[in-house]
Amino acid sequence: MNTDFERRQFPLEHPFTIARGTQDTATVVTVTVSDDDGATGVGAAAPSAHYGETAATVDAVLPDLLAVVERVDAPEHLARIEAGLRDVVSGNPAARAAVSIACHDLVAKRADCPLYQYWGLDPANTVETSYTIGIDDAETMRENTRAAVDAGFGTLKVKLGTPRDEQRLSAVREAAPDATIRVDANEAWTPREAVRNIERLADYGVEFVEQPVPADHPAGLQFVHERAALPIAADESCMVASDIPQLADKCDIVTLKLMKTGGLRAAMRLIHTATAHGLDVMCGCMIESNASIAAAAHLAPLLDYADLDGSLLLADDDFDGVPMPAGHIDLAAVDGPGTGARE
């Protein structure tokens, strides 16, 4: 098999702010894996410095990771490939995810079916993705909310973690009185702040609150879970399936991201482990291209919630992906085999 990778930078449609900072571009590293018959699978890494990865670290480890793929007799040996990737590089999950996605895309193309069908999943049993409203002044957040509602999105994720959270959420709710609203604090609160803040947020009809406290404070997460007026989702606290047993009594929902798990098979393990522990699962994303978002969308029949709007925040994307009209993940509309990522 032949492999290659390339770094690309995408400007965002608007600067995007969360409690940790602001970004106005997204850098991804696209990966291609081709067989001798000319079929090509595509994937991408969207590294996050918060998890210790950058485009430079992805570039540095990809030659070793792709060498694993080149040594395998056939790309259908997906379990062997992902195990080999972990053996070569124990960290760098975004880099490993890019290779995993490309291999899954190639295998589904060789089988001449969409990825969800290769997995045996029901395309009718999907969920709606939320659309994220980043932190800004209240009036801008109100305007951005109206634009999302006008585009048909009925589920919004609102980024908070500031001294004026309630004012900002009030503006969003005013602009979207009928929307389902989720809140993400990105680790910004102390446990006691979180309990107080969540009590106020509940008055705005919030569905659940994501990562209210720092990931390195599991006792704080449990404190909030036991006292909060709303369900709690763990994102930064949850990286891989082995984290689930320690989270089972500390949250109601876990958030997986391919860029954290390191691959699609690892994502499947996380979903099944969480379900076995009585937790709901949401699949989220970084700000990414459809080269990786498309693959995550094929997990939708296994999910309780989705937050797969990363490519929608880009000013432009080199890749088309799984259609998501008004937030509905429409797997049945995937055009052709593989993940649906098309350049």
C-alpha positions, 0 to 999 in steps of 0.5 A: 500500500502507498501512503502520504500526508499533508498539512493544511490550514483552514480559516474559521468563518468567525473567531471561535472562543472557549474558556481556554482561549480563541482561535481563528484558524484550524490546522489539520494533517490529512492522510491518504492510504492507497491500494494497488488497484487505485482505491484511496482512503482519506483521514485527518488529524486535528491536533490539540495543544491541550492534549499535547499535540500540534501539527508538528508532532503529528508530522513527526510521528506519521512516517512511523505510523504509516510504515505500520500500514505499509507492512500489513498485507491488506487494509482489512486487518484493521485490528492489527493496524490499530494495535500496531499504531499503539505499539509504535506510538503510545501517545499522539492520538490525533495522529493515530486517528488520522491513519485509522480513519484513512484505513477504514475509508479505504476498506469500506471503499474496497467493500463498495459500501458506506462505512456504517454499512460495513459496520452493520449499523442502521442509517435510520437510527441517527441523532442530531448534531448540535451547533456550537455558539462560542463565547462572545459578547451577549449581543454577538452570541444572540446574533450567532444564535439567530443565524443558527436557528435560521439555518435550521439547527434545533440543538445548540451547544453554548460555550461558557466559563466567564463572569457573565455566563448567565447574561450570555445564556439569557441572550442565547435563550431569548434568540432560540426559545424553542431550541435544545440547549447544552452548555460547555464550561471547558473546565472553567469552574471550581466544584462549588462554583459549578453547583451554584452556576448550574442551579441558575442555568437550569432556569434556562431549560439547559439539557446538560452541562459538559465538563464543568470542572478541571479534568485533573479533579475527579473528586470535584467532578463527583462533587458536582455530579452528586449535587448539580441540578442538571446532568453532567457530561465528561469530556476532557476527563474522558480520553479512552475506554479505560477511563470509563470505570473511574467515571461511572459514578461521576457523570451521566454522559461521556464525550468521545472524540476520535482525536482523543481515542486514537482511532475508530476501533478505540472509539467503538470500545469506548462506546460499548464500555460506557454503555455497559456502565450505564452512561450515555455517549456523545461524540464530539470533535475538534474544529476539523475538516470533513476528512475526519468528521465524516468518519465520526458521523458513521458512529451516529447509530451508536450514540445518544448525542452528537456534537459534530459541527467542527467543519461547519465552523470553517470558512471553507473546507476542502472536503465534502462529508456526510450531509447534515441538513439542519443538524440531522446526520443523514447517513442514508444520503452518503454518496458512494462507499467509504466515509463520504469524505470527498475532495 
